[in-house]
Amino acid sequence: GESVGLHLPTLSVQEGDNSIINCAYSNSASDYFIWYKQESGKGPQFIIDIRSNMDKRQGQRVTVLLNKTVKHLSLQIAATQPGDSAVYFCAENRSSNDYKLSFGAGTTVTVRA
Amino acid sequence: DGGITQSPKYLFRKEGQNVTLSCEQNLNHDAMYWYRQDPGQGLRLIYYSQIVNDFQKGDIAEGYSVSREKKESFPLTVTSAQKNPTAFYLCASRVGQGDSYEQYFGPGTRLTVT
């Protein structure tokens, strides 16, 4: 089965609130993690990534947290906007010698006005 | 305007026919990938190519074939042997140098087989 998964398939957020999307992984050898955003009918877009030697990385309005102890990854979106409504995928690169990403099933985020 | 092009956006075929999906990139990336996405699911790897004239099977290669004769192009053929070909197909590319893992995705092709 898949080693990358998301805790919740859907998330409803009030506009202006912060969003937290969670992801669990099972392979302790994974050395790289990435979050993608996919809008309906389009290809995934890169949001942010993090390597296993880090526990936090910040971008514009987004923060990724990595907890290797419990094999947990999260994406935080600050001040969620209507344009943030999409499906969010986490993915992991399981081996430093293998440039293949394994994707979770995705969380659908809906922003309420 | 650099990026990945997939054509067509929508494709319809009759059962029993082979169909080829196009993927072109002008990013000068070495590696290219094909994924399949079904409703409510994540992306599953079909085939990938780290360099021209070389490719490897992914997790669900049965019923598919690819070629990589040019760096810019990585076409995917969905054969009649694929039991359930209706899906959203995504092509991606990666720089292929250093330790960059980020993959850049095309807009996808939605294939419907009836």
Interface residues (C-beta under 8 A of the other chain):
Chain A: E2 V4 P9 Y32 I34 Y36 G41 K42 G43 P44 Q45 F46 D49 F89 A91 N93 S96 Y99 K100 L101 F103 G104 A105 G106
Chain B: I4 Q6 A31 Y33 Y35 G40 Q41 G42 L43 R44 L45 Y48 Q50 G58 L90 A92 R94 G96 D99 Y101 E102 Q103 Y104 F105 G106 P107 G108 R110
